[in-house]
Amino acid sequence: VDRTEVIRSCITPIFSKVFTVDFYFEEVQRLRFEVYDISSNHNGLKDADFLGGMECTLGQIVSQKKLSKSLLKQGNTSGKSSITVIAEELSGNDDYVELSFCARKLDDKDFFSKSDPFLEIFRMNHDGTQQLVHRTEVIMNNLNPVWKTFKVSLNSLCSGDHDRRLKVRGLSAVNNPHTFAMCSFMQNLC
């Protein structure tokens, strides 16, 4: 169907890419998820290492809302890695919101240069968990960053619920997989 963003040098990645799939109760909709380690400077899968795959049906994900399964390697052997897929029913709202963020006088978390800040935006789920919905670009060596304006669907951001709480977390990318928290705040769209 599609691919997530590439997260480099991280053994516990959390992807922000949201996939919208129509669910048909009366049909068996088979899905396959594959995870690769891309160590080169491009996003191609030709030179990537296959870490494992998982097969399930969309019905399994929808009924459990949060499905975790082991990644199977070549020959269907189970490794130590697992994948978690979360489903949420969307409101049918196709609207988008355009967001802009900037920060001033951030703490310097780097040792030899200025911090390399980026933002992660999470929606707060009804069960108290958080779901990453967007990650901005990293701005190198800057304590007063202005991130690029971006558009995100209301379905992805808050499932169409304008009162749903969002958490914005500012981090500094030091040397992957290490990051330092710089700031955070909670907000809703209204």
HELIX and SHEET records of a PDB file:
HELIX    1   1 LEU A   58  GLN A   64  1                                   7    
HELIX    2   2 GLN A   74  ASN A   76  5                                   3    
HELIX    3   3 LEU A  154  CYS A  158  1                                   5    
SHEET    1   A 2 ARG A  30  ASP A  37  0                                        
SHEET    2   A 2 ASP A  49  THR A  57 -1                                        
SHEET    1   B 2 LYS A  66  LEU A  72  0                                        
SHEET    2   B 2 SER A  78  ILE A  86 -1                                        
SHEET    1   C 2 TYR A  96  LEU A  99  0                                        
SHEET    2   C 2 PHE A 150  SER A 153 -1                                        
SHEET    1   D 4 GLN A 130  ARG A 135  0                                        
SHEET    2   D 4 PRO A 117  MET A 124 -1                                        
SHEET    3   D 4 LEU A 166  ALA A 173 -1                                        
SHEET    4   D 4 THR A 179  GLN A 187 -1                                        
END                                                                             
